């Protein structure tokens, strides 16, 4: 009896795993597309039809529609943070602020009218669903951590005043981000560029005295 492994047998588990992962990715991709068009009102049947899979295939990966929304939030949120703040590296803090305000003005921000999911829809979903709330809080924690890293780097470079606690300011800035998302969605008369400039002035390190 040969002890050599059967190549076909060795490939089958990998193929099944790859097919399973491909179906999950297709469902998430379909949900992202539909949410960008219709907001969180897109139905599970629409998601499955666009992905080309049945509800049975859907339930292999997700407990319910809310579980899918949480997975979409994780993927979109991580991608957005990487775009805004770089993939793991500290970014210039002023540049991060400028890119965020520009994303709101241009409609590129994922939580906006143009992004498909409105702030009120997201917050309403958080109230309704523990899974979505937990997913949203994961994104808030991740964003706060990245802001803290950028602040600490700016403090190290002498661009941000060193006498403030980076963790506390990061939490306040993330709260400001959420507030700006809501105000911008409501067409509140807020000057994003002026607000960003004021923030940077408040955080700017004082020039050393002669």
N, C-alpha and C positions, 0 to 999 in steps of 0.2 A: 504494500500500500504506500503510495507516494505521500510524502509529507509536504510537498510543495503546495503552496496556496494556489487556488484557482483564481486567475486574473478576473474572470467575470464575477465571481463571488466577492472579490475584494472591491470591485467597482460598484456593485449594486448598492451597498449602504451609502456610499458617497453620492451616487446618483439620486437616491431617494432623498437624502439630506439636501442636496442641491435643489431638487424639484420642490421640496417643502419650503426651503428658504425663498425660492423664486416666487412661489405663490403668495407668501407673506409680503414680499416686497411689492408685488403687483397690486395687492389689495391696499397697501399703504399709499402707493403711487396714485391709484385711482381715487382714494379718499382725498389726497392732497389736491388733485385736480378739481374734484367736485366741490370741495370746501372753498377753493379759491373762486369758484364760479357762483356758488349758492350759499356760502356760509355753512354753519353747522346744521342747517336744515336738510342737507342732502341725506337721502334715505339709505339704509343698508342695502336694499335691493338695487338701487342705482350704483352703489359702490361695487357690488358683486358683478353686476352686468358689465360695467366698464372694465373691470379687471379680467373678466372672462372666467369666473369661478362661481361655483354654487354656494349656497349658504352653508352646506355641509363642509366645504373646504374652508369657508370663513371660520367656522367654529373649531376647526383644528388649531387655529392660531389665537383667536380672540374669544373672550368670554361673552362679550356683547358689544354693541355699538360704542358704548362709552369706553370700553377697553381699547377699541380701535382709535378713538379720538385721542386717548392718552398716548398711544404709540405714535400717532401723527405729531402730537405736540412735542414729544421727545425728539423726533427726527428734525422737524422744522426748527425747533428751538436751538438744538445743537448746531445745525447748519447756519442759523442766523447769527449766533454768537461767534462762530468761527469766521463768518464774513465780516462782522463788525469789529471783532477784537483779535483776530488772528487765531491760528490753531495752536494754542498752548503758549505762544510767546507774548511777552508784554508789549503793548502797543503805546504809541504816543497818546497821552490822555486827551489833549486838545483835539487831535485828529479823530479820536473815538466819538467825542461829543459832536463834532462837526458832521461826522458820517451819520450819526443817529438822527440829528435834526434834518439832514438832507433826505434821509429815508422816509421820514414822516411827510415832508413837503412833496416829495416825488411820488408817494404812494407805494414805494417799495417795501415799506414795513409790513410784516405779515399780519399784524393785528391792526387792521384799518379797513376802510371801505374798499380800497383797491386790492388789499391783500385777501379779501374774501371773508375773513372772520372779524366781526366788529367787537370792540371791547365789551359792550353790554352782553353780547351773546356768550362770550367766554366766561364772564363773571356769573351770568345766570346758570351756565352749565356747571360751574364750580359749586354753586349752591345746591344744585340738583343732584350731582353725582360725586360720590367720594373718590372714585377712580380719576375723574377729570381734575378734581381739586388737588389730589396728590400729585398728579402730573404737572399741573400748573405750578404748584409750590416747589417741585423739583427744578423747574425752569427758573423760578425766581431765585432759588438758592444758588443755582449755577451762575446766573447772571451777576448776582451780588458778589460771588467769589471772584469772577473775572474782573469786575469793576475794582474790587479791592486790590487785586494783583496789579492792575494798571495804575492805581493810585500810589501804591507802594513803590512801583518803579519810578513814577514821576517824583515822588518824594526823594528817592535815592539820587535822582538826576538834578535835584534842586529846583524843579519846576513847580512843585506843590509844597505849600507850607508844611514843615515837619511837626508842628505842634498840634496836629489833629489826629484822631484815631482813624486809621484807614477803614477798619471794619465798620465803625459806626457811620462814617460818611458814605461808604458803599451802600449800606442799607437805606440811608436817606435818599441817595441818588436813584436807587432802584424804585423806591416809592415815587420819586418825582417822574421817572420814566413811565410808570403805570398811570400816573395822573395826567401826564402830557398826552398819552395815547387816548385817554377818555376825552380830554378837552379838545384835542384836535379833531376827534371824531364828531364832536358836537359843534364844530365850527366856532369855537370860542375865540374871541379877538385876542389871541396871544401871539406875540412876536417871538418865534422860536430862536431866531438868530440873536436877538437882543438878550433873551433869557440865557442862552448858552454863553454869551460874552460876559454877562453878569456873574454867572456861576464860576467861570474861569477866573474872573477878577477876585472873587471871594476866596478861591482856593490858591491863588498864585502866591508863591513865596516872596516875601519882601526882599528888596534888593539890599545887600549888605551895606552897612553904614561905612562911610570913609573914615 
